[in-house]
Amino acid sequence: MPIGWGVIGAGGIASRRTIPEGILPARGARLVALMDTDEGRAKAASLQFGVPWYTEIEPLLERGDIDAVYIATPTIAHAPQALAAISAGKHVLVEKPLAMTAAEARRIAAAAKRKGVLVGTGFMMRHHGAHQKILELIQKGTIGKPVMGRAQLSCWYPPIEGAWRQDPTLGGGGSFIDMGNHCFDLLEMFLGKTTEVHAFIGNLVHNYKSEDTAVVTFRFESGAIGIVDNLFNVPDALPISKLLNFNPILTL
C-alpha cells in the first residue's frame, strides 16, 4: 500500500524537485494533497499535480488518507508545523534545517517518540551514489585513514525583497545554515561525530541581515579535521526566474 503524502509549502523546492522527482515517481508513494499559505501558489501546484489544495494546515492534517507530510516552508515554520503533524499522528519529513534551534529540534524528536511516528530531515545528499561510494571506500579502508575532509557549496544570491533566507529571524541564518548543513552532514557521515567547531562568518558582498560568507572548521572524534565553506556571493549561471522561485516570500 503506497504511503499517502501531504505537502506543506508547495512553492520552491517542493514543486520544482521533491514532488515531481521524488514523490510522484516513487512506487511506494502517492501525492494526496498540498497546502501553501499563498493561495496562488497552492492553486498553481494543485493544477500542476492534480490534487486538492489548502491554505491552512488543519484540513490537510485531518485527512485520513495522508500517512506522512513533507514540510518545505521557511525555517521559522518548521517546528510548529512538524509538531502539529506529529500530534495528528503523521510521519514527517522536514526540509533542512530541522528547526531554528537545537531546543526546537529536541522538542520535535521527543514528540515523535511519544507519538510513535518517524521524523526525518531532508539530507538527500547522503543518498547520492557518489557519496555512498565514498563512504564505502572509507569503511573498507581502501583509501587509508581519512585525516581531512572539505565540503563546499556556494551560489550567487543577491538581495531580494521578502527573501526569508536573507533574514536570520525567519531562516535561522544565511549561507551556512542553508547550504552548509548538507556539507556538515556529509563530513559527519564520512568522518564521525564532531567534537569541536570554529567559524568565521560575515557579509563581504551583500548587505542583508544573514551572512553571505561562512567558513567553518571541525574536529571529529577520529581526530580528522573538516573544512566547510559556503558563500552566497559567488556568481553562477542560475537564471533569475529560478532564483525567485527558489526563494518564496514568507506568508504565515
C-alpha positions in Angstrom: 0.0 0.0 0.0 1.6 3.3 -1.1 2.3 5.9 1.6 -0.1 8.9 1.2 1.8 12.1 1.3 0.6 15.6 2.1 2.9 18.6 1.2 3.1 21.7 3.4 4.7 24.5 1.5 4.1 24.0 -2.2 6.4 26.5 -3.7 10.2 26.4 -4.5 11.8 23.1 -3.9 8.6 21.1 -3.4 7.1 21.9 -6.8 10.4 22.1 -8.6 12.1 18.9 -7.3 10.6 16.9 -4.4 7.1 16.3 -5.8 7.9 15.6 -9.5 11.3 13.9 -8.9 10.6 12.2 -5.5 7.0 11.6 -4.5 5.4 11.0 -7.9 7.9 8.5 -9.4 8.2 6.5 -6.2 6.4 3.2 -6.3 5.7 3.3 -2.6 4.3 6.8 -2.5 1.3 8.8 -3.8 0.6 12.5 -3.5 -2.7 13.1 -1.8 -3.0 16.9 -1.1 -0.9 20.0 -0.7 -1.0 23.2 1.3 0.5 26.7 1.0 -0.4 29.9 2.7 -0.1 31.7 -0.7 -3.4 30.8 -2.4 -2.0 31.5 -5.9 0.9 29.1 -5.3 -1.4 26.5 -3.8 -3.7 26.6 -6.8 -0.9 26.5 -9.3 0.6 23.4 -7.6 -2.8 21.8 -7.4 -3.3 22.3 -11.1 0.2 21.0 -11.9 -0.1 17.8 -9.8 -3.8 17.2 -9.9 -4.5 17.0 -6.1 -6.6 19.1 -3.7 -5.1 22.3 -2.2 -5.5 24.1 1.1 -4.2 27.4 2.6 -4.4 26.1 6.2 -2.6 23.2 7.7 -5.5 21.8 9.7 -7.7 20.4 6.9 -4.7 18.7 5.4 -3.7 17.1 8.6 -7.3 15.9 9.2 -7.3 13.8 6.1 -7.2 10.1 6.9 -5.6 9.2 3.6 -2.4 11.1 4.5 0.1 9.0 6.3 3.1 11.4 6.1 3.8 15.0 5.4 6.7 16.7 3.7 7.4 20.2 5.1 9.1 22.7 2.7 8.4 26.1 4.3 10.7 28.8 5.8 12.7 27.5 8.7 10.8 29.5 11.3 7.6 27.4 10.5 9.3 24.0 10.7 8.9 23.3 14.4 5.2 24.4 14.8 4.2 22.6 11.6 6.2 19.4 12.4 4.7 19.4 15.9 1.2 19.8 14.6 1.7 16.9 12.1 3.1 14.7 14.8 0.2 15.5 17.1 -2.1 14.4 14.2 -0.2 11.1 14.0 1.6 11.7 10.7 5.1 10.8 9.9 7.2 13.8 9.0 9.9 14.7 6.5 11.2 18.2 7.2 13.4 20.2 4.8 16.8 21.2 6.3 17.4 22.7 8.8 15.1 20.7 11.0 14.3 23.8 13.2 15.5 27.2 14.2 17.3 26.0 17.4 18.5 22.8 18.9 15.9 23.1 21.6 13.1 23.1 19.0 14.7 20.1 17.3 14.7 18.2 20.7 11.0 19.0 21.1 10.3 17.6 17.7 12.3 14.4 18.5 10.6 14.0 21.9 7.1 14.5 20.5 7.7 11.9 17.7 9.0 9.4 20.2 5.9 9.9 22.4 3.5 9.6 19.4 5.4 6.7 17.8 5.9 8.3 14.4 9.0 8.8 12.3 10.6 12.2 11.7 13.4 12.8 9.1 15.3 15.8 7.8 15.9 16.3 4.0 19.6 15.4 3.8 19.2 13.9 0.4 22.9 14.3 -0.4 23.6 11.4 1.9 21.9 9.1 -0.6 23.8 10.3 -3.7 25.6 7.4 -5.4 28.9 9.2 -5.3 28.7 10.0 -1.6 27.6 6.4 -0.9 30.7 5.2 -2.8 33.0 7.5 -0.8 31.5 6.1 2.4 32.1 2.5 1.2 35.7 3.3 0.3 36.3 4.8 3.8 34.6 2.0 5.6 36.6 -0.6 3.7 39.9 1.2 4.4 40.5 1.5 0.6 41.9 5.0 0.9 43.6 4.5 4.2 42.9 6.7 7.3 41.0 9.9 6.4 42.7 12.9 8.1 40.9 15.8 6.5 37.7 16.4 4.6 36.4 19.5 2.8 32.9 20.3 1.5 31.9 23.4 -0.4 28.6 24.6 -1.6 28.1 28.2 -2.9 25.9 30.3 -5.2 25.0 33.8 -6.2 22.2 35.1 -4.0 21.7 38.8 -4.4 19.3 40.9 -2.2 15.7 40.1 -3.0 12.7 41.8 -1.4 11.0 39.4 1.1 13.7 36.7 0.9 13.4 34.8 4.1 16.8 33.2 3.8 18.3 36.7 3.9 16.7 37.4 7.4 18.0 35.2 10.3 14.8 35.8 12.3 13.0 33.8 9.6 15.6 31.4 8.2 17.9 30.9 11.2 21.0 32.2 9.4 22.3 32.6 5.9 24.7 30.7 3.7 25.9 28.2 6.3 22.5 27.1 7.7 21.0 27.0 4.2 23.8 25.1 2.4 26.4 24.3 5.0 24.3 21.8 6.8 24.4 19.5 3.8 28.2 19.8 3.8 28.5 19.3 7.6 26.1 16.3 7.4 28.3 14.6 4.8 31.5 15.1 6.7 30.0 13.6 9.8 28.8 10.7 7.7 32.4 10.2 6.4 34.4 11.2 9.5 32.3 10.6 12.6 30.8 12.9 15.2 32.0 16.4 15.7 33.9 17.4 18.9 35.0 20.9 18.1 33.8 23.8 15.9 35.2 27.2 14.9 33.5 29.6 12.5 34.1 32.8 10.6 31.1 34.5 9.0 30.4 37.9 7.5 28.9 39.9 4.8 31.6 40.6 2.2 29.3 41.4 -0.8 25.6 41.6 0.1 24.3 43.8 2.9 21.3 41.7 4.0 21.0 40.6 7.7 22.1 37.0 7.1 25.7 36.2 6.4 26.8 35.8 2.8 30.1 34.2 3.7 30.8 31.3 6.1 34.0 29.2 6.7 33.7 26.6 9.4 36.3 24.2 10.7 35.6 21.0 12.6 37.5 18.4 14.6 36.0 14.9 14.6 36.2 12.1 17.2 38.6 10.3 14.9 41.0 13.3 15.1 40.3 14.2 11.5 39.8 17.9 10.5 36.9 19.2 8.4 36.5 22.4 6.5 33.2 23.7 5.1 32.9 26.9 3.1 29.6 28.4 1.9 29.1 31.6 0.0 26.0 33.5 -1.2 28.3 35.8 -3.2 29.8 33.6 -5.9 28.3 34.4 -9.4 26.8 31.4 -11.2 24.5 30.8 -14.2 21.3 30.4 -12.2 18.5 32.2 -14.1 16.8 34.9 -12.0 13.4 33.3 -12.6 14.6 30.1 -10.9 16.2 32.1 -8.1 13.0 33.9 -7.4 11.1 30.6 -7.3 13.8 29.1 -5.1 13.0 31.8 -2.5 9.3 32.1 -1.8 8.2 35.1 0.3 7.1 34.1 3.8 3.4 34.4 4.4 2.3 32.9 7.6 
